[in-house]
């Protein structure tokens, strides 16, 4: 994340686009913008509050993982994506006068960066896991067999 943002800041002038691979230009281009809000340009002008939100998110993730060391390995990846995204954008806020460098331009979606992608993918995976899979590890075949044995005995 930080390497790509540094490359964009050094290579592409602010508010201009660049795509070295011509056929990709129909789908995505690299557009250098500064984001004063949170992911995807939402909530512009929050100033230091954006950094506080990022720190809060990071602390919350670390605290949750520390309190739940028995998380499935998949969830370590999910929380790692979210923490990496929060830290990636926080580094920008602390080193780039409170703004985040965004550059991935799909043309039909607000310009974003790799950290934003990590945050969103992590949040989506967390939602899918929570809605469809959480608790299944406790309700597997062993639990079903135990339930049948109790009902057959009674």
N, C-alpha and C positions, 0 to 999 in steps of 0.2 A: 504494500500500500504506500508506504513512505517513499520507496524508490520510484514508483510510477508518478506520484505527485511531484517529486523533485524534478523528474524528467520533463513533465508537462510545464512546470514553472520555468524551466531553463530553455525549453524548445519552442513552445507555442505561446505567442503573445496573448495577453488577456483579451477575452471576447473574440477570439478568432478560432477557426476550425482547421483541422489537418487530418488527412487520411492517406498514408503512404501506399495502401493497397486499394487500387481504384475500384475493383468490383465490390469491395466491402462498403464503400461509401453509400450504397443504396440502403444499407441496413444500420450502420453505425459509423460515427465519426468521432474524432477527439476534439472537443470544444473546451477551451480553457475558460472556466468561470470561477468566481469566488462566491462561496456560500456563507452568508452571515446568519443563516438559520440552522435547522437541524437537517436530518436526512432528506434528500430530494428537494431541498430549498424550502421546506416547510417552516413556518414560524420565524420568518425573517426578523432580524433586529432584536433578538433576545440578549445579545451581548454576552456578558459573563454567565448568564443563566444557562446557556448551552453547555459551557464547560462544567458547571455544577451538575447538570443533568447527566453528562457523560461520566463524571466521577461517581455520582450516585448509582448509576447503572453498573459500573465496574465493581464498586464495593458490594452492591447487592448480589451480583453474580458470584464473586469470590466467597462471600458469606454463605450463600446457598450451597455452593459446592463443598465448602468446608463442613457445613452442618449435615451434608448428605454424602458421605464418602462411598456409600454403596450404590451410587448411581450406575445405571447401565453404561457400558463404554460409549454407546452412541450419544448419550447425553453429555459426556465429557466433550465430544466434538461439537455438539450444538452450543454449549456454553462457551467453548473456546472460540467459535466463530463470533458470537455476540461480544465477548470480551475483547477480542482482537479488533473488531469494528469500532467499539467504543474508544479503545485506546488509540487506534489509528487516527480517528478524527480529533481526539483530545490533544494529541501531539501537535496537529495543525493549529488548533485554537491557541495553544500555549506558545507556539513558535512563529506563527504567521499573523500576528496582530488580531487574533480572535476570529479569523476566517478559515474556512476549509476549502481546499482546492478540489473542485469537481471537474470531470473531463469526459466521462463516458456519455455520449449523446446518441440516444436511439431515435431521436426526433419526435417520437410519440409519447415520451416520458420525460420528466425533468432530468436534467444532467446530474450524474452521480459519480461516485468513485468506488474503489474496491472495498473500503471500509463500510460504506453504506450497504453494499451488496452482502457483505458478511453479516451485518446486523439484521438485515431483512431476511436472508436465507435462514439464519439461526432462529429468528423469531417465528418464521413459518414452520420450521421443523419442530420447534418447541410446541407450537399450537397443535400440529398434527399428532405428535407423540402424546400430548396431554389429552386430546379429544379421543384418540382411537387406540392407543396402546398402553397408556399408564394403568397400572394395576393388573394387567394381564399376566405379568410374571408371578403374581400372587394367586391367580385364579386359573392356573393351568390344570393339567391332567391329575396331578396329585390331589388337589383340592376337590376335584370332581369325584375321584375314587373315595376320598374320605367322606364326602357327602352321601354317596351311595351306600357305603358301609354302615353309616349311622342310621339311614332310613331302612335298610334291610334288617338291622338288629331290632328295630322298634316295632 
